[in-house]
Amino acid sequence: MVRIIIIGYMGAGKTTVGKALSKATGFPFYDLDWYIESRMRKTVAQIFAERGEEGFRKIEHAMLHEVAEFENIIISCGGGTPCFFDNMDYLNSQGDTIYLKADPEVLRYHLLMGKGVRPLLQGKTPEQMLEFIREQLEKREPYYVKAKHVLDVNLLDSYEKVQTSVSHIRQMTGV
């Protein structure tokens, strides 16, 4: 039974790497935020707006416990998922956890290039984003580094580099 759980800050490439790993291994890929949206029939942004971060985190915790029981899967978690409740310890007990580690400047670049709505970043200038990312990483890093494996993804800027990351993850996890 295989469970590969990818964690890291928003913009690190969790979904990109997760999808590529799914394609390479044949295991289904679940993005936890997408799973929540599907089950709740609302976007993460709508849930944040209606229930606040605390309400969202409670839903996220419950949905994490659902999806992490599936077998032979790859899961990508939201950036904050490991940092609330006992989520990181739970994730480590459920499978191979991989922390996609990137510098704040790289994360900001990815987030500026991305098209998704990020509730925690709305209304921030690029400079404010960078400062916010730095502050958040300082708080979240102690949770992220509890992952069983750490993969530097600072240069995840091409198809070839995504494939290299997938190869590294396969070596780390034996799949």
Secondary structure, DSSP 8 states (H G I E B T S, - for coil): --EEEEE-STTSSHHHHHHHHHHHH---EEEHHHHHHHHHTS-HHHHHHHHHHHHHHHHHHHHHHHHTTSSSEEEE--TTGGGSTTHHHHHHHHSEEEEEE--HHHHHHHHHH--S--GGGTT--HHHHHHHHHHHHHHHHHHHTTSSEEEE-TT--SHHHHHHHHHHHHHHHT-
